[in-house]
Amino acid sequence: MIRSIIFDLGNVLVNVEYERFRNKLFEHSVSKESYDNFFLNGNYRLLGYEAGEISTDEFIKRCVSGLDLKMSENEFAHAFNDMFSEIRPMSEIVRKLASEGSFNLFLLSNTSPLHFEHAKDEFDYINLFHKFGLSYELKSLKPEKEIYERAIKHFGINPIETVFIDDLKENCLQAENFGIKTINYDKSHHIDFLVEFEKIIYNS
C-alpha cells in the first residue's frame, strides 16, 4: 500500500524556463559565450550552491563577478528567480491529495535557497507538503545515493510504501535502488502519467 508520495520540483510542479533568465542576462551585456561557459559547462553546479556549500550572498557575488554583470546583486537575484511558472495539472493533483489527506506528501528537489523561497512565495501549493527534502539542506544532489538515504530518514518513510515522481530518469533509477516505486514524469504526456499514477497509488 502506498502511504507516501514524493514529488520533484522543477519540471514536475513548476516549469523551469531558463530562457527567461538567460535573456535578462543578455540584456545586461552578457554574451552567449559567457553564459554558456558559466551555466552550461558546469560552473554553476560546481559553485556548490544547490549542495549547500556556499551562502546565497556568496553565490550571487560569484555570479555577478564571473559573468562580469552590469547589474546589481538584487537585480541578479530577481532575474535568477524569474524562470518558473505553474504546471497546473500537477498543482491540481497536489491540492486534491492535500485535501483528501490520505497520503503523506513530500518534496525532494535539487534546488537553492533563492529558488525555493521564491517558489514557496509564488506558488501556494508548494506549502501543502508535509516536509521538504532540499539538496542544499541534505548536502547532496540527486541522483547521488546519499540524498535518498538522508531523505528517507528525514521523511520517516518506508521506501516500499512510497512513490517518487521526477522528470529525470537517472533520479528515478537511483530511487528504485532503495525500493521506492517511481514515475518518470513527462509534462507533455500528462494523461499517461495520470493512468500510471492512479494505478500505483490506488492498486499497490
Secondary structure as UniProt FT lines:
FT   STRAND          4..7
FT   TURN            11..13
FT   STRAND          14..16
FT   HELIX           18..26
FT   TURN            27..29
FT   HELIX           32..35
FT   HELIX           36..40
FT   HELIX           43..46
FT   TURN            47..52
FT   HELIX           56..66
FT   TURN            67..68
FT   HELIX           73..81
FT   TURN            82..83
FT   STRAND          84..86
FT   HELIX           88..100
FT   STRAND          104..109
FT   HELIX           113..122
FT   HELIX           124..128
FT   STRAND          131..134
FT   HELIX           135..138
FT   TURN            142..143
FT   HELIX           145..155
FT   HELIX           159..161
FT   STRAND          162..166
FT   HELIX           169..176
FT   TURN            177..179
FT   STRAND          181..184
FT   HELIX           187..189
FT   HELIX           190..203
//
